[in-house]
């Protein structure tokens, strides 16, 4: 799968340095929204996501989208639905990996793809990200978000 460098408008919004903002970048790229708008919305998602056994990281309860977003939270799923995205799982518990981050295994269109500990934008079979997360086509895809009307 081809890869193209894209920061989703992060630099243009005035952000610098390395960070864990893959969720914000992927949404901004695929939804064609300004990075700052998505960043601010995800900061609200972060604050409103309740504490849990799994959610104990640095981002918990902070108004920031730069240190990670808990994408399994109901609040995040509501935000994605609000933007018009629908989740399509490609893997079930115990099923093994069926879809990889490689050419021909994902549908055409604008997708936000979930892989282990990362979200990336894939547009018509091209990865749009700050690095190539494909692991040479071996990275397993857990599922993807796609707008219902795309």
ROVO-735707 format. One line per 2 residues: number of its first residue (from 1); their letters; for each residue x, y, z of N, C-alpha, C, O. Coordinates in Angstrom, 1 decimal, m for minus. Each point is the difference from the previous one (the first is absolute). Layout:
NUM> A> X:Y:Z:X:Y:Z:X:Y:Z:X:Y:Z; ... $
This chain:
1> XX> 0.9:m1.2:0.0:m0.9:1.2:0.0:0.9:1.2:0.0:1.0:0.1:0.7; m1.3:0.9:m1.5:0.8:1.2:m0.1:m0.3:0.9:1.2:m1.0:m0.1:0.7 $
3> XX> 2.0:0.9:m0.3:m0.1:0.9:1.1:0.3:1.4:m0.4:0.9:0.2:m0.8; m1.6:0.8:1.3:0.2:1.4:m0.3:0.1:0.7:1.3:m0.9:m0.1:0.9 $
5> XX> 1.9:1.0:m0.7:0.1:0.8:1.2:m1.1:1.0:0.1:m0.2:0.7:m1.0; m0.5:m0.7:2.1:m1.0:1.0:0.2:m0.3:0.2:1.5:m0.2:m1.0:0.7 $
7> XX> 0.2:2.2:m0.2:m0.1:0.2:1.5:m1.5:0.5:0.3:m0.2:0.3:1.2; m0.6:m0.3:m2.2:m1.4:0.4:0.3:m0.3:1.5:0.3:m1.0:0.4:0.5 $
9> XX> 2.0:0.4:m0.7:m0.1:1.4:0.3:0.6:0.4:1.3:m0.2:1.1:0.5; 0.9:m2.0:0.2:0.5:0.2:1.3:1.0:1.2:0.0:m0.1:0.9:0.8 $
11> XX> 1.1:m0.9:m1.7:1.0:1.1:m0.1:m0.7:1.3:m0.3:0.4:1.0:0.6; m1.3:m1.0:m1.5:m0.7:1.2:m0.4:m0.8:0.6:1.2:m0.2:1.2:0.1 $
13> XX> m0.3:m2.1:0.8:m0.7:0.4:1.2:1.0:0.6:1.1:m0.5:0.4:1.0; 1.8:m0.5:m1.2:0.9:0.5:0.9:0.6:m1.0:1.0:0.7:0.4:0.9 $
15> XX> m1.0:m1.7:m1.1:0.6:m1.0:0.9:1.3:m0.4:m0.5:0.3:m0.1:m1.2; 0.7:m0.2:2.1:1.3:m0.5:m0.3:0.4:m1.2:0.8:m0.7:m0.2:1.0 $
17> XX> 1.7:m0.4:m1.4:0.6:m1.1:0.8:m0.8:m1.3:m0.2:m1.0:m0.1:m0.7; 1.6:m1.0:1.3:m0.6:m1.3:m0.1:m1.2:m0.2:1.0:0.1:0.6:1.1 $
19> XX> m1.1:m1.3:m1.5:m1.1:m0.2:1.0:m0.8:m1.2:m0.5:0.2:m0.6:m1.0; m1.1:0.2:1.9:m0.9:m1.2:m0.3:m1.4:0.4:m0.5:m1.0:m0.3:0.7 $
21> XX> 1.0:1.1:m1.8:m1.3:0.5:m0.4:m0.6:m0.7:m1.2:m0.7:0.6:m0.8; 1.0:m1.9:0.6:m0.4:m0.7:m1.2:m1.5:0.1:m0.2:m0.5:0.0:m1.2 $
23> XX> m0.3:m0.1:2.2:m1.5:0.1:m0.1:m0.4:1.3:m0.6:m0.8:0.0:m0.9; 1.3:1.1:1.4:m0.3:1.3:m0.5:0.4:0.2:m1.4:m0.7:0.5:m0.9 $
25> XX> 1.9:m0.9:0.5:0.6:0.1:m1.3:m0.9:m0.8:m1.0:m0.4:0.5:m1.1; 0.1:m1.8:1.4:m0.8:m0.8:m0.9:m1.4:0.6:m0.2:m0.4:0.0:m1.2 $
27> XX> m0.2:0.4:2.2:m1.4:0.6:m0.2:0.1:1.3:m0.8:m0.8:0.2:m0.9; 1.8:0.7:1.2:0.1:1.2:m0.8:0.3:m0.3:m1.5:m0.6:0.7:m0.8 $
29> XX> 1.4:m1.7:0.5:0.3:m0.3:m1.4:m1.2:m0.6:m0.7:m0.4:0.5:m1.0; m0.2:m1.5:1.6:m1.1:m0.7:m0.7:m1.3:0.8:0.0:m0.7:0.0:m1.0 $
31> XX> 0.4:0.8:2.1:m1.2:0.8:0.0:0.2:1.3:m0.7:m1.0:0.8:m0.1; 2.2:m0.4:m0.2:0.3:1.3:m0.6:m0.4:1.1:0.9:m0.6:1.0:m0.4 $
33> XX> 1.0:m1.1:1.7:m0.3:1.0:1.0:1.3:0.6:0.4:1.0:m0.6:0.0; m1.1:1.9:0.5:1.2:0.6:0.5:0.5:m0.8:1.3:m0.8:m0.4:0.8 $
35> XX> 2.1:0.3:m0.8:0.6:m0.7:1.1:m0.4:0.5:1.4:m0.3:m0.7:0.9; 0.3:2.0:m0.8:m0.3:0.7:1.3:m1.4:m0.3:0.4:m0.3:m0.3:1.2 $
37> XX> m0.6:0.2:m2.1:m1.5:m0.3:0.3:m0.1:m1.4:0.5:m0.7:m0.2:1.0; 1.4:m0.7:m1.6:m0.1:m1.4:0.4:0.8:m0.2:1.4:m0.5:m0.7:0.9 $
39> XX> 1.6:1.4:m0.8:0.8:0.0:1.3:m0.9:0.4:1.2:0.0:m0.6:1.0; m0.7:1.7:m1.2:m0.8:0.6:1.0:m1.2:m1.0:0.4:m0.3:m0.2:1.1 $
41> XX> m0.3:m0.3:m2.1:m1.1:m1.0:0.2:0.5:m1.2:0.7:m0.7:m0.5:0.9; 1.8:0.0:m1.3:0.6:m1.2:0.7:0.4:0.3:1.4:m0.1:m0.9:0.9 $
43> XX> 0.5:2.1:m0.6:0.3:0.4:1.4:m1.2:m0.1:0.8:0.1:m0.5:1.2; m1.3:0.9:m1.7:m1.2:m0.2:0.7:m0.4:m1.4:0.2:m0.5:m0.4:1.1 $
45> XX> 0.7:m0.4:m2.1:m0.2:m1.5:0.1:0.8:m0.5:1.1:m0.5:m0.8:0.9; 1.8:1.2:m0.8:0.9:m0.5:1.0:m0.5:0.3:1.4:0.0:m0.8:0.9 $
47> XX> m0.4:2.0:m0.7:m0.5:0.5:1.3:m1.2:m0.8:0.4:m0.2:m0.3:1.2; m0.7:0.1:m2.1:m1.3:m0.7:0.2:0.0:m1.5:0.0:m1.0:m0.6:0.3 $
49> XX> 2.2:0.0:m0.6:0.1:m1.5:0.1:0.2:m0.4:1.4:1.0:0.4:0.6; m1.9:m1.2:0.0:0.2:m0.4:1.4:1.2:m0.9:0.2:0.5:m0.6:m0.9 $
51> XX> 0.0:0.7:2.1:1.2:m0.9:0.4:m0.5:m1.4:0.0:m1.1:m0.4:0.2; 2.1:m0.5:m0.5:m0.2:m1.4:m0.1:1.3:m0.8:0.3:1.0:0.6:0.1 $
53> XX> m1.1:m1.9:0.0:1.2:m0.8:0.2:1.0:0.2:m1.1:1.2:0.0:0.2; m1.7:0.1:m1.4:0.8:0.1:m1.2:0.5:1.4:m0.3:1.1:0.2:m0.6 $
55> XX> m1.8:0.8:1.1:0.3:1.3:m0.3:0.6:0.7:1.2:m0.6:0.6:0.8; 2.0:m0.7:m0.8:0.7:0.6:1.1:1.2:0.8:m0.4:0.8:0.4:0.8 $
57> XX> m0.7:m0.2:m2.1:1.2:0.6:m0.6:0.1:1.5:0.3:m0.8:0.6:0.8; 1.8:0.1:m1.3:0.3:1.4:0.2:m1.1:0.9:m0.5:m0.1:1.1:0.5 $
59> XX> m0.7:m1.5:m1.4:m1.0:0.9:m0.6:m1.3:0.0:0.8:m0.8:0.9:m0.2; 0.7:m1.7:1.2:m1.2:m0.1:0.8:m0.4:1.3:0.7:0.7:0.5:0.8 $
61> XX> m1.9:0.0:m1.2:m0.5:1.2:0.6:0.6:1.3:m0.4:m0.2:1.0:0.6; 1.1:m1.0:m1.6:0.7:1.2:m0.4:m0.6:0.5:m1.2:m0.5:m0.8:m0.9 $
63> XX> 0.5:2.1:0.7:m0.5:0.6:m1.2:1.0:0.1:m1.1:0.5:1.0:m0.4; m0.1:m2.2:m0.1:0.9:m0.1:m1.0:m0.3:m1.2:m0.9:m0.5:m1.0:0.5 $
65> XX> 0.9:1.0:m1.8:m0.2:m1.1:m0.9:1.4:m0.5:m0.4:0.1:m0.8:m0.9; 1.0:1.4:1.5:1.3:m0.3:m0.5:0.6:m1.2:0.7:1.1:m0.4:m0.4 $
67> XX> m1.7:m0.1:1.5:0.6:m1.1:0.7:m0.8:m1.3:m0.1:0.2:m0.9:0.8; m1.1:0.8:m1.8:m0.8:m1.2:m0.2:m1.5:0.2:0.4:m0.3:0.7:0.9 $
69> XX> m0.5:m1.4:m1.7:m1.4:0.0:0.2:m0.5:m1.5:0.2:0.5:m0.8:m0.8; m1.3:0.5:1.7:m0.5:m1.3:0.2:m1.1:m0.3:m1.0:m1.2:0.4:0.3 $
71> XX> 1.5:m1.0:m1.4:m0.9:m0.1:m1.1:m1.1:m1.1:0.3:m1.0:m0.1:m0.8; 1.1:m0.7:1.8:m1.1:m0.9:0.3:m1.1:0.6:0.9:m1.0:m0.7:0.2 $
73> XX> 1.2:1.9:0.2:m1.0:0.6:0.9:m1.3:0.4:m0.8:0.1:0.4:m1.1; m1.2:m0.4:1.8:m1.3:0.4:m0.6:0.1:1.4:m0.4:m0.6:0.3:m1.0 $
75> XX> 1.2:0.6:1.7:0.1:1.4:m0.3:0.6:0.2:m1.4:m0.4:0.8:m0.8; 1.5:m1.5:0.6:0.8:0.1:m1.3:m0.9:m0.6:m1.1:m0.1:0.6:m1.1 $
77> XX> m0.6:m1.7:1.3:m0.9:m0.5:m1.0:m1.1:0.9:m0.4:m0.4:0.1:m1.1; m0.1:0.6:2.1:m1.1:1.0:m0.2:0.6:1.2:m0.9:m0.7:0.4:m0.9 $
79> XX> 1.9:0.0:1.2:0.6:1.0:m0.8:0.2:m0.4:m1.5:m0.3:0.8:m0.9; 0.7:m2.0:0.7:0.2:m0.5:m1.3:m1.4:m0.1:m0.7:m0.1:0.3:m1.2 $
81> XX> m0.9:m0.8:1.9:m1.3:0.0:m0.6:m0.5:1.4:m0.4:m0.7:0.2:m1.0; 1.0:0.7:1.9:m0.4:1.4:m0.2:0.6:0.5:m1.3:m0.6:0.8:m0.8 $
83> XX> 1.8:m1.2:0.5:0.7:0.4:m1.3:m0.5:m0.8:m1.2:0.4:0.2:m1.1; m1.2:m1.2:1.4:m0.6:m0.8:m1.1:0.8:m1.3:m0.3:m0.2:m0.6:m1.1 $
85> XX> 1.1:0.2:2.0:0.8:m1.2:m0.2:m0.7:m1.3:0.5:m0.7:0.1:1.0; 0.9:m1.2:m1.7:m0.5:m1.3:0.4:1.1:m0.9:0.2:1.0:0.0:m0.8 $
87> XX> m1.0:m0.8:1.9:1.1:m1.0:0.2:m0.2:m1.3:m0.7:m1.1:m0.5:0.1; 2.1:0.0:m0.7:0.0:m1.3:m0.6:1.1:m0.9:0.5:1.2:0.3:m0.3 $
89> XX> m1.5:m1.3:1.2:1.0:m0.8:0.5:0.5:m1.0:m1.0:m0.7:m0.5:m0.9; 2.0:0.2:0.9:0.6:m0.9:m0.9:0.6:m1.2:0.7:0.6:m0.9:m0.6 $
91> XX> m0.7:0.9:1.9:0.5:m1.1:0.8:m0.8:m0.2:1.3:m0.5:1.0:0.6; 0.3:m2.2:m0.3:m0.8:m0.3:1.2:0.9:m0.7:1.0:1.1:m0.5:m0.4 $
93> XX> m1.4:0.5:1.7:0.8:m0.7:1.0:0.1:m1.5:m0.3:m0.9:m0.7:m0.2; 2.2:0.3:0.1:0.3:m1.4:m0.3:m0.1:m0.4:m1.5:0.3:m1.1:m0.3 $
95> XX> m0.6:2.1:m0.6:m0.1:m0.4:m1.4:1.3:0.1:m0.7:0.1:m0.6:m1.1; 0.9:1.2:1.6:1.3:0.2:m0.7:m0.1:1.1:m1.0:m1.1:0.6:m0.2 $
97> XX> 2.2:m0.2:m0.3:0.0:1.2:m0.9:m0.4:m0.4:m1.4:0.5:m0.9:m0.6; m1.5:1.6:0.1:m0.5:m0.3:m1.4:0.3:1.1:m0.9:0.1:m0.2:m1.3 $
99> XX> 0.1:1.5:1.8:0.3:1.1:m0.9:1.2:0.7:0.5:0.2:0.2:1.2; 0.7:0.1:m2.1:1.3:0.7:0.3:0.0:1.3:m0.6:m0.8:0.4:m0.9 $
101> XX> 1.7:0.4:1.4:0.2:1.4:m0.6:0.9:m0.1:m1.2:1.2:0.3:0.0; m1.8:m0.8:m1.1:0.7:m0.2:m1.3:m1.0:0.2:m1.1:m1.2:m0.1:0.2 $
103> XX> 1.7:0.3:m1.4:m0.8:0.2:m1.2:m1.0:m1.1:m0.2:0.4:m1.2:0.1; m1.6:1.5:m0.5:m1.0:m0.9:m0.4:m0.8:m0.6:1.1:m0.9:m0.8:m0.2 $
105> XX> 1.3:1.0:1.5:m0.8:m0.6:1.1:m0.9:1.0:0.7:m0.8:m0.5:0.9; 0.8:1.7:m1.3:m1.0:1.0:0.6:m0.8:0.6:m1.2:0.5:0.1:m1.1 $
107> XX> m1.7:0.3:1.3:m0.8:0.6:m1.0:0.5:1.4:m0.4:0.7:0.6:0.7; m1.0:m0.2:m1.9:0.3:1.3:m0.5:m0.8:1.0:0.8:m1.0:m0.3:0.6 $
109> XX> 1.5:1.6:m0.6:m0.7:1.0:0.7:0.9:0.6:1.1:1.2:m0.2:0.1; m1.8:1.0:0.8:0.6:0.7:1.0:m0.2:m0.7:1.3:m1.1:0.0:0.5 $
111> XX> 2.1:m0.6:0.1:m0.1:m0.9:1.2:0.9:0.5:1.1:1.1:0.5:m0.2; m1.6:m0.7:1.4:0.8:0.2:1.2:0.2:m1.5:0.5:m0.9:m0.6:0.5 $
113> XX> 2.1:0.1:m0.6:0.3:m1.4:0.2:0.6:m0.2:1.4:1.0:0.7:0.4; m1.5:m1.6:0.4:0.5:m0.3:1.3:0.9:m1.3:m0.1:m0.4:m1.0:m0.4 $
115> XX> 1.7:1.2:0.8:1.0:m1.0:0.2:0.4:0.0:1.4:m0.5:0.8:0.8; 1.4:m1.7:m0.4:0.4:0.0:1.4:0.6:1.3:0.5:1.0:0.4:m0.6 $
117> XX> m1.6:0.2:1.6:0.5:1.2:0.6:0.1:1.2:m0.9:0.9:0.9:0.2; m1.7:m0.9:m1.3:0.2:1.1:m1.0:m1.2:0.1:m0.9:m0.7:m1.0:m0.3 $
119> XX> 0.3:2.2:m0.1:m1.0:0.3:m1.1:0.8:0.7:m1.1:0.8:0.8:0.2; m1.2:m1.2:m1.4:0.7:0.6:m1.2:m1.1:0.3:m1.0:m1.0:m0.7:m0.1 $
121> XX> 1.3:1.7:m0.8:m0.9:0.3:m1.1:0.4:m0.8:m1.2:1.2:0.0:m0.4; m2.2:m0.6:m0.3:0.3:m0.7:m1.2:m1.0:0.6:m1.0:m1.3:m0.1:0.2 $
123> XX> 1.8:0.7:m1.3:m0.9:0.5:m1.1:0.3:m0.7:m1.3:1.1:0.1:m0.5; m2.1:m0.8:0.0:0.1:m0.7:m1.2:1.3:m0.9:m0.1:0.7:0.1:m1.0 $
125> XX> m0.4:m0.8:2.1:1.1:m0.9:0.0:1.3:0.6:0.3:1.1:m0.7:m0.1; m1.0:2.0:0.5:1.2:0.7:0.3:0.0:0.4:1.5:m1.0:0.7:0.4 $
127> XX> 2.0:m1.0:0.4:0.1:0.4:1.4:0.4:1.5:0.0:1.0:0.4:m0.7; m1.7:0.4:1.5:0.3:1.4:0.2:0.3:0.1:1.5:m0.9:0.0:0.8 $
129> XX> 2.2:0.2:m0.5:0.4:0.0:1.4:1.4:0.6:0.1:0.6:0.3:m1.0; m0.1:m0.1:2.2:1.3:0.6:0.2:1.1:m1.1:m0.1:1.2:0.3:0.0 $
131> XX> m1.6:m1.6:0.0:0.9:m1.1:m0.2:m0.7:m1.1:m0.7:m1.3:0.0:0.0; 2.0:m1.0:m0.4:m0.7:m1.2:m0.6:m0.2:m1.0:1.0:0.9:m0.7:0.5 $
133> XX> m2.2:0.5:m0.1:m0.3:m1.0:1.1:m0.3:m1.4:m0.5:m0.4:m0.8:0.8; 0.6:0.5:m2.1:m0.4:m1.2:m0.6:0.8:m1.3:0.4:m0.5:m1.1:m0.1 $
135> XX> 1.7:1.4:0.6:0.9:m1.1:0.3:0.2:m0.9:m1.2:m0.1:m1.3:0.1; 0.3:1.9:m1.2:0.2:m0.7:m1.3:m1.2:m0.9:m0.3:0.2:m1.1:m0.6 $
137> XX> m1.4:1.5:0.9:m1.2:m0.7:m0.4:m0.4:m1.1:1.0:m0.9:m0.8:m0.3; 1.6:0.7:1.4:m0.3:m1.0:1.0:m0.9:0.5:1.1:m0.5:m0.9:0.9 $
139> XX> 0.2:2.2:m0.8:m0.7:0.5:1.2:m1.5:m0.4:m0.2:m0.6:0.3:m1.0; 0.1:m0.8:2.1:m1.4:m0.5:0.0:m0.9:1.2:0.2:0.2:0.9:0.9 $
141> XX> m1.3:m0.9:m1.6:m1.1:1.1:0.1:m1.1:m0.6:0.8:m0.6:m1.0:m0.3; 0.3:1.8:1.4:m1.1:m0.4:0.9:m1.4:0.4:m0.6:m1.0:m0.6:0.3 $
143> XX> 1.1:1.7:m1.0:m1.3:0.5:m0.6:0.3:1.4:m0.5:1.1:0.5:0.0; m2.2:0.1:m0.6:0.2:1.3:m0.5:m1.3:0.8:0.1:m1.1:m0.5:0.1 $
145> XX> 1.3:1.8:0.0:m1.1:1.0:0.0:m0.2:0.6:m1.4:1.0:0.3:m0.6; m2.2:m0.2:0.2:m0.3:0.5:m1.4:m1.3:0.8:0.1:m0.9:m0.4:0.7 $
147> XX> 0.9:1.5:m1.4:m1.2:0.8:0.0:m1.1:m0.8:m0.7:0.3:m0.6:m1.0; m1.5:0.7:1.5:m1.1:m0.8:m0.5:m0.4:0.5:m1.4:m0.5:m0.8:m0.8 $
149> XX> 0.8:2.0:0.5:m0.4:0.6:m1.3:1.1:0.0:m1.0:m0.1:0.5:m1.1; 1.3:m1.0:1.4:1.2:0.0:m0.9:m0.1:m1.2:m0.9:0.9:m0.2:m0.9 $
